[in-house]
Amino acid sequence: MPLEGRLLRLVVYNTRYGTGTGWAYHAPFPFAGSFRPTGKRAALIAEFISSLDPDIVGLVETDGGSFRHRGRSQPGLLAARLGHNCIFTSKYCIPRFSSCVPVFRHQGNAVVTSLPVVRTSVKRLRKGIKNAVLETEFDMFDLNLVHLSLGGSARRDQIRELAYAARVREKPMVIAGDFNILGGEAELGPLFEAGLVNADPKWGRTYPSRNPRLGLDLILHSPEVSVSGVEIPNVDFSDHLPVVCDFTVLS
């Protein structure tokens, strides 16, 4: 089915690898939840995402198959449940380190989609340890899934690099993910100057999930993408809230 004019649903969700949230995550010691089994919570996340009937899912902080999930890929299992395809990449830029440490090498981002994929690639931004841009090209548009640096200086350089990509794009573009803009929306100025806009005009807050104060998780798009609705479901499977966006791509 042609994508032009078709209503598509994109779900973007930082799932924290299915390790949980709240005070229990830090008991009996800080970040203890990072080492616990994730099967039950990951299954709840997959069930929730499936209920949204998405065409594309952008997963940030998803587990590609560590011991926490008994060697099984969280995005792979979601893809199998939905009958979609899955593209996964590690989010770290230190190949030797990330490939040797059991948990780190499975921590990454993924795109799960039912749409025909023309091409996929992983671009590494020049700054930051978390520097992966998972590029997925569809027939009518390009999707870049990101998880930007917590460091302000590196993040500014990453945003400038993404803005350059937006200026030289050949197709309608969507850039989505966890932007970590701790300094607020003003940080995204270079992307707005490059012609992108926020899909959510209300700038909904997504972090922390139990009392959202920051709008870290965003979907930005070029003018050829027409957004019909954005929702931020109030669920507590992760320390972030998901963003659900319905859109069409114009010719």
N, C-alpha and C positions, 0 to 999 in steps of 0.2 A: 504494500500500500504506500503511495507517495506521501512524503512527510509534509509537503507544502499545504498549508491550511489545516493540517490535522492537529487536533488538540493533544498535547503531550503533557505528561506529568513527570516532573523531576523531584526526587526526594534527596535532600542532602542531610547527612547525619554523622556527627562525630560520636561514635559509639563507645569510646574509651575501651576498646577491645573486649567489651562485655564484662569488664571487671567490677562494675557497680559504681555507687556514689554514696554520698552521705557519710555520717560518722563511722558507720560499720566498715567503710572502705579502709579506714585508718586504724582499725583495731586488729590485733592487740599492739601494733606498732605502726608508725607512719607509712602509708602506701602499701600496707600488707595485702590489700586487695589485688595488687598487681600480680601476685603469685598464686592466687586461688583459682580453682577450676571455673571455667566460664560457660560450660555447656548449657546450664539452665537459663542464665540470663541471655545468652546469645540466641537461644531458641525463642525466648519471649520477644527479642528485638526482631528476629526474622518473621515471627507471626504478626507483629505490629506492622512492619513494612509491607508485608504481603497484603494486609487488609487495606492498604492505601491504593492498591492496584497501579503501581508505578510503571512507566515506560523506561525510566532511567533512575538508577540509584547511585548517588555519589557517597561512598563510605569513607569517612576520615577516621583514623585510628581504629583499624580493623585488623584482626589476627589472621595471618595467612597460614597458620598451622603449627603453633607452638605447643609445648606440653600442656599449657593451660586448657587447650581445646582438644586434647588427645591427638594431636597431630593433624587435625582436620581444619580445613580452611573455612573461616566464618563466611567470607563473601562467596566462596564456592558452594557452600551449603545453601545460602540464600538463593544463589543463581539456580541451583538444582530445584529448589522449592518453587521458584517462579517460572521455571522453564526458560531462563534467560542465559546470556553469555556473561562471563566474568573476566575482567582485566585487573590484575593486582600488581602493585609495585611497593618495594620497601621505601619508606619515607626518608631514610638517612643517607648521607652523602659519603660515609666512610666505609667503602666496600669491605676492607679487610676486617675492620672492627665489627660491622653489622653482620657479616657473614659468619663470624666465629662465635658470637654470643647467642646462645639458644633462643632467648626471647626476642632480642632486638632484630634478628634477621627475619622474623615473621611479623614485625610491626610495620604496617603500611597503610596505604589507601587503595581503594578499588572502585571501579565502575562496573555496575551490574545492569545489563540492558537487554531488552527484547528487540531493539532496533538494529537493522543491518549496519555493521561497522565497516567503514571504508579503510581506515588505518588507525593504528595506535602507536604511541611512542611515549617515552619518558624523557622529559627535559629537566635538566638539573640547573636551577638558578645559581648564579655565581656566588651568592652569599648565603650564609646560614647552614646549620647542620640539617634542619628539616627544610629541604630545598626541592623536593620532587614536584613536578607538574605532570600529572597524568593526562596526556593529550589524547582525546578520542575524537576522531573525525567521522561524522555522519554525512550522508549525501547532501543535506541542506545546511548544516551548521557544524561548528567545532565546539567541543566542550573541553575546558581545562579545569581539572580538579586540583585544588591546592590545599596545603596546610602550611601557613606561613610562620616565620620564626617568631619566637617570643622576644628576642632581642630587638629593640627599637631600631637601631642603626641598620642591622641586616634586613629587617622587614621593610624599611624605607627603600633600600636598594632593590629588594625583591619586587615591590610594587612598581617601581620605575621600570624594571625589566618586563613585567607583565603589561605595563602600559605601552611600551614599545611594540610588543607583540599585537596588542589591540589596534595600534595605529596602522600596522602593515598587514593586517588580516586580509584574507582573500574571500572569506565566507562570513556570514553571521556568526557571532561568537557569544558563548556563555562561559564566564569564569565563576566557579562556585567552590565553596568549601569553608574551612575555618581560617579566617584572615587574621585572627589574633590582634585586631586593631585596638589595643589597650588604650591608645590615645584618642579614640573616637573616630567618627566618620571623616574628619578632616584629613586623616592619613591617606585616604583613597583619592585625594585630589588629582594625582596624575592619571588615574584610571578614568575619572570623570572627564578630564581634559581630552582623553583619547576617545571619547564618545560613548563610554559605557554608562549605564544607569543602574540603580538598585531596583531589583524586581519588586521589593517591598517598600512602598513609599512611606510607610509608617515606621520603618527602621525598628522592627520588632526585636526584642531582647531574647537572647538564647542561652545566656550563661550567668550564674550557675542555674541548673535546671529547676531547683526547688525554690529559688527566689531570684529570677533573672534580672540582672542589672546591666549586662553588657551585650551589645549586638555583635557577636564575633562571627557568627555563621551566616554567610551571605550568598546571594545569587545575583551576579552582575551580568548585564547583557547589552548587546549592541542594538541600535534602533530597529533593525529588521526583525527582531524578536518581540512579539506582542504578548504581554502577560495578562491573563484573564483573572488570576487570583493567586494569593499567597496565604498560607496558613502555617502557624507554628503550634503544633499539637502539644498539649501540656501532659507530657509523659516523663517518668523518672527512671528510665532504664539506664541513663547515662548522666554525666555531669553537664552535658549540653542538651538543648532541645533541638529537635529536627526542624527543617524548613521544607515545606511542600509547595511547589510552584507549578501551576498549570499555564502553558504557553503554546503559541503557534509561531511558526516561522514564515515570514512573508517573503515573496519572491522579489 
